[in-house]
Amino acid sequence: MTVLKINRDDFTEALSVGIDFLLGEGWFLDTETGEVLLHAEGVDDFPEDFPDDPRYVHIDGLSSDEAFQIMLDFVEQLDNNEVALNLSAILKQTKPFRRFKDFLYQYPVIQDAWYAFELQRYTQLADEWCVAHEIQAEWI
């Protein structure tokens, strides 16, 4: 198993910001340096040899369904109170991602709990990704 120092914030951003890999774009982990790299139009500092070099491993971002499930899981772990009921209702409406975050803005303590929950879940997913790719991450 390869041990790599990886910036946790960069890696979780790669998980949370979907890029269309079918267009040849996306986030990659350099398995020699631990650097998280973005390959996209307008990004000039990506290594030219990356398509032929197996050291660059594509990082699959979460689907909207997976991100939505994280919000559902957060609401389920809240006490069954008015905020939880409102968030549950919001998740059944159109544009639930935006409405969810807008609603939490009114409740700073719960908003902080959400961001901590989300970070914990993304870190867990990042750990699972690394294990699946035989990498032991030392998060920095």
N, C-alpha and C positions, 0 to 999 in steps of 0.2 A: 504494500500500500504506500503510495506517495504521500509525503507530508508537505503541505503547502501553507504559507501564510497568505491569507486572502482577506481583502477588505470586505467586512460583512455588509456595510452599507452599499457598496458597489454591487455585490452579489445579489442582495435582496432587491435592489433597483432593477437588475436584469430579470429577476423573477416577476416583478410587478409591472414592468413596462414592456408590453408585447410589441415585437417587431416581426414583420412578415418574413419568415425564414425562406418561404418559397420564392421570394424576390432576391434571394442571395444576401439578405441583410439579417442582422441579429446580434445577440450578445454571445461572446465566446470567452472561455477561460483558457488562459495560457498555462498549460500544465507544467511548464518549466519555471515560470516566474510567479504564478499565482495571480497575475494581473487579469482583471475583468476588462475586456475590450468590446467596443461597439463597432460593428461593421455596418455602415449605412452610407447612403448618398450624402456627400458633403463632409464626411469624416476622412481626413487625409492621413492620419497617423497609423493606419492599420497596416500590418506587414503584408507585402505583396504576395508572399509565398503561402499564405494561409490556406488556400483550398487544397494544396498538396501536402500540407504538413499536419500530421495527426496530433501534434501537440496542442492545437487549437480545438477545443471541444465546445460544441454549440450548447448554450444554456437555454432550455425551453422555458419560456415565460408561462405563467399561469393563464389558463383560459378564464374568460369572464365567469363561467360556471364555478370554477374553483375559487376565484376571488369572492364571488357571491356566497359560497358556502362558508367562507371564513367569517363573513358578516353574520350569517345565520347562527354559526357556532357562538359568536360573541353574544348575540342577543339571548340565546338559550341559556348561557351561563349567568346572565343578569338575574337578580331577584325579580320575580314576577310583579313588577311595579309599573307605574304609569309610563316611565321612559321606555321600558322594555316593550310594553304594549304599543306605544307609538312607533318604535323602531320596527317592530314586526309588521305594522300596517304600512310603513314606508317601503319595506322590502317587497310589498305586493303591488306597489304602484309603478308607473313608468319612471324611468331614470332613477332607479333606486340608489345607485352609487353616489350621485350628486346629492340627492335628498338626504341620504344617510349622514353624510359628512356635514351638510348644512344644519341638520337637526342637532347633531352632537355639539356644534359650535355654541349652542345655548347652555350646555352643561359641561363646563371645563373639566370637572373631576372625572366624569364618565368619558369625555373625549380623551383625556390622558390614559384612562384605562383601555380604551379602544386602541390607541396607538401602541401601548405596551403589549396588548394581546396580539395585534397584527404583527408586530416585530417578532414576538415569540414564535408565532406560527410560521412566518417567513424564514426565521432562523432554523426552525425544525425542518422545513421543506428543503432549505439549503443543505443542511446536514444529510438528509436523505439522498439528495442529488449527489453529493460528494461520495457517500458510501457506495451508491450505485455505480460510480465511476472510479472506484477504488482510490479515493483521495481522502486523506485525513486532513481536515481543515483546521488550521490554527487561526481563528477569526481575530482580525486586528481592526 
